Amino acid sequence: MSAQALLPILLLCALLLQARGGYHKKEKNAQLPTEIKDCVKRVKVHMCRRHCENHQECQANNICCSAYCGNVCMSLL
């Protein structure tokens, strides 16, 4: 393959990496704690349907905490 053919392919690969989120470092400013602690708030029965194993399984503004019915997602607000 000639150098003229490799240059457009290289450019296309670089553009695809940028489109997929490559090239940047992920910021670690807002990390959640890795261990699951006891729930600070009182857990209601209907919350026992939202089981989790880690914080990433919960929706935004929620954490995974330990309750009487297992680990559940609970709102931080």
Helices and strands as residue ranges (DSSP letters): H 3-19, G 45-49, G 55-57, E 62-67, E 70-75
